Amino acid sequence: MTSHASSVIDRIRSKQARVGIIGLGYVGLPLAVEFARAGFDVTGFEIDEAKLQELRAGRSYVPDVPDSQIAEAVHAGKFHVASDMRGLTGMDVIDICVPTPLRKTRDPDLSYVVKAVEAVADALHPGQLVILESTTYPGTTEEVAQPMLEAGGLKADVDFLLAFSPERVDPGNAQFTTRTIPKVVGGIGPASTEAASLLYGAVVSRVVCVSSTRVAEMVKLLENTFRAVNIGLVNEIALMCHKMDINVWEVIDAAKTKPFGFMPFYPGPGLGGHCIPIDPYYLSWKARQTGFECRFIELAGHVNGAMPEYVVQRIADALNSVGKPINGMRIHLFGIAYKRDVNDMRESPALDILELLVRRGAIVSYTDPFVPEVRHGGHVFSSISFDQALGYPFDCAVLTTDHSVFDYARLATVPLIVDTRNALREFARPSVVRL
Ligand SMILES: NC(=O)c1ccc[n+]([C@@H]2O[C@H](COP(=O)([O-])OP(=O)(O)OC[C@H]3O[C@@H](n4cnc5c(N)ncnc54)[C@H](O)[C@@H]3O)[C@@H](O)[C@H]2O)c1
């Protein structure tokens, strides 16, 4: 191991290492707070001025990170925020947590990663550890980040260290948090793996080292493709069961009593969030470069992508059963966020359902305590309170997100509701239509 590598390892071991996190979103902010709580001096680099203002005022915009943790870290002098990337020069460790969306063509959009790596390259000096956390296709660290960083003459795993470590955080999951979810680490070489593993070992319960950055990148894509494909399968089974007049929820509940070889996944209105609907396409894009076609990914994407349309069909059927069309009817959505108890509406299927209903002439309103306003398709919608919504004379309600703050006993009493989440399972009656 070179002296540069051993010096950063020593600084990590003694918690003298200054940690820079690029991108303070759902992934970067919890991670920054964990490093600060573990005793590291952390600087978060963020380009969104509104987020910086919130953090400077001691407020968190990520529900999993309480304001008190931000205030504590700031008060202890362990957490600083900055927009000037030149500050990266002063960091021993740089962790990149920027978005990895898809282009309209469903090709990876690495522009955020490239911009962040450019900033790191400008600041790079011997003895720094750089880690990419953003979910991406296998090969990104080696093929994109490494050449950009080495362009100035420094060599990875020799002069500076470079690793990939996928983030597995599950927003809204109180049982598994950044600290308790094992972290996979793969370095460009042994020194990089060792340094990154030591760093995460200071903040997470378990670190799993793999042999390369490509393996670490692939691990994350296997995990998310596994979810996308299994959700696709169960969505198709749900459609099948509806045709066959079988209650799919009862089937899953009974099937999951098998103690081995089965894992329950649940049908729903479609995929949402910044991971499951996107990440598998990073993998299929990369596989295509090698002439390999990922049939499962394409099929699951097709089935899952059709779920909002299917929900609208079920709404149409429900209204039809009481002699009403969709056109001109008041339809109220409960939940806009892509999943329970989060404020994230990226790729949310509720947005697709909203748009499809508006296009068919429905008068759409919504309630989501986590999402005060929605701007979509040239329209602006504002959330109304749960109580107000129950007094609103809508023709049909739709439960799109099963937030735990909703009062399900009261929701089940509305004249007509389509439940896409099986949240009203205890309140079976003809006016409650289950997916
Ligand atoms: N959200 C999740 O549940 C989750 C879970 C696991 C992995 N991931 C992955 O982690 C990565 C980040 O996701 P996220 O949900 O935290 O995204 P996010 O949009 O919540 O946060 C990213 C942040 O990076 C900032 N940013 C973008 N470019 C920047 C730059 N050049 N310099 C500084 N800041 C910059 C953005 O302003 C934003 O605040 C993605 O690759 C995603 O796939 C997300």
Ligand as a Chemical Component Dictionary entry (heavy atoms), coordinates in Angstrom:
data_LIG
# 
_chem_comp.id                   LIG 
_chem_comp.type                 NON-POLYMER 
_chem_comp.pdbx_formal_charge   0 
_chem_comp.three_letter_code    LIG 
# 
loop_
_chem_comp_atom.comp_id 
_chem_comp_atom.atom_id 
_chem_comp_atom.alt_atom_id 
_chem_comp_atom.type_symbol 
_chem_comp_atom.charge 
_chem_comp_atom.model_Cartn_x 
_chem_comp_atom.model_Cartn_y 
_chem_comp_atom.model_Cartn_z 
_chem_comp_atom.pdbx_ordinal 
LIG N1  N1  N 0  -34.111 7.838  -3.033 1  
LIG C1  C1  C 0  -33.825 6.579  -2.743 2  
LIG O1  O1  O 0  -34.599 5.883  -2.089 3  
LIG C2  C2  C 0  -32.525 5.934  -3.193 4  
LIG C3  C3  C 0  -32.164 4.714  -2.609 5  
LIG C4  C4  C 0  -30.975 4.113  -3.004 6  
LIG C5  C5  C 0  -30.204 4.704  -3.993 7  
LIG N2  N2  N 1  -30.605 5.875  -4.573 8  
LIG C6  C6  C 0  -29.714 6.458  -5.582 9  
LIG O2  O2  O 0  -28.965 7.500  -4.981 10 
LIG C7  C7  C 0  -28.752 8.560  -5.910 11 
LIG C8  C8  C 0  -29.315 9.856  -5.338 12 
LIG O3  O3  O 0  -30.725 9.709  -5.172 13 
LIG P1  P1  P 0  -31.580 10.676 -4.260 14 
LIG O4  O4  O 0  -32.929 10.065 -4.126 15 
LIG O5  O5  O -1 -30.816 11.037 -3.024 16 
LIG O6  O6  O 0  -31.671 11.969 -5.211 17 
LIG P2  P2  P 0  -32.078 13.443 -4.758 18 
LIG O7  O7  O 0  -32.547 14.122 -6.000 19 
LIG O8  O8  O 0  -32.988 13.374 -3.576 20 
LIG O9  O9  O 0  -30.718 14.084 -4.269 21 
LIG C9  C9  C 0  -29.653 14.386 -5.106 22 
LIG C10 C10 C 0  -29.136 15.762 -4.738 23 
LIG O10 O10 O 0  -27.972 16.029 -5.506 24 
LIG C11 C11 C 0  -27.955 17.408 -5.796 25 
LIG N3  N3  N 0  -27.010 17.619 -6.894 26 
LIG C12 C12 C 0  -27.154 17.290 -8.197 27 
LIG N4  N4  N 0  -26.036 17.605 -8.883 28 
LIG C13 C13 C 0  -25.164 18.122 -7.990 29 
LIG C14 C14 C 0  -23.841 18.627 -8.085 30 
LIG N5  N5  N 0  -23.184 18.638 -9.248 31 
LIG N6  N6  N 0  -23.262 19.087 -6.980 32 
LIG C15 C15 C 0  -23.909 19.088 -5.787 33 
LIG N7  N7  N 0  -25.165 18.621 -5.628 34 
LIG C16 C16 C 0  -25.790 18.137 -6.720 35 
LIG C17 C17 C 0  -29.408 17.716 -6.116 36 
LIG O11 O11 O 0  -29.691 19.100 -6.003 37 
LIG C18 C18 C 0  -30.128 16.887 -5.049 38 
LIG O12 O12 O 0  -30.361 17.614 -3.869 39 
LIG C19 C19 C 0  -29.425 8.110  -7.202 40 
LIG O13 O13 O 0  -28.463 7.485  -8.009 41 
LIG C20 C20 C 0  -30.438 7.096  -6.745 42 
LIG O14 O14 O 0  -30.750 6.157  -7.738 43 
LIG C21 C21 C 0  -31.736 6.521  -4.166 44 
# 
loop_
_chem_comp_bond.comp_id 
_chem_comp_bond.atom_id_1 
_chem_comp_bond.atom_id_2 
_chem_comp_bond.value_order 
_chem_comp_bond.pdbx_ordinal 
LIG N1  C1  SING 1  
LIG C1  O1  DOUB 2  
LIG C1  C2  SING 3  
LIG C2  C3  SING 4  
LIG C2  C21 DOUB 5  
LIG C3  C4  DOUB 6  
LIG C4  C5  SING 7  
LIG C5  N2  DOUB 8  
LIG N2  C6  SING 9  
LIG N2  C21 SING 10 
LIG C6  O2  SING 11 
LIG C6  C20 SING 12 
LIG O2  C7  SING 13 
LIG C7  C8  SING 14 
LIG C7  C19 SING 15 
LIG C8  O3  SING 16 
LIG O3  P1  SING 17 
LIG P1  O4  DOUB 18 
LIG P1  O5  SING 19 
LIG P1  O6  SING 20 
LIG O6  P2  SING 21 
LIG P2  O7  DOUB 22 
LIG P2  O8  SING 23 
LIG P2  O9  SING 24 
LIG O9  C9  SING 25 
LIG C9  C10 SING 26 
LIG C10 O10 SING 27 
LIG C10 C18 SING 28 
LIG O10 C11 SING 29 
LIG C11 N3  SING 30 
LIG C11 C17 SING 31 
LIG N3  C12 SING 32 
LIG N3  C16 SING 33 
LIG C12 N4  DOUB 34 
LIG N4  C13 SING 35 
LIG C13 C14 SING 36 
LIG C13 C16 DOUB 37 
LIG C14 N5  SING 38 
LIG C14 N6  DOUB 39 
LIG N6  C15 SING 40 
LIG C15 N7  DOUB 41 
LIG N7  C16 SING 42 
LIG C17 O11 SING 43 
LIG C17 C18 SING 44 
LIG C18 O12 SING 45 
LIG C19 O13 SING 46 
LIG C19 C20 SING 47 
LIG C20 O14 SING 48 
# 
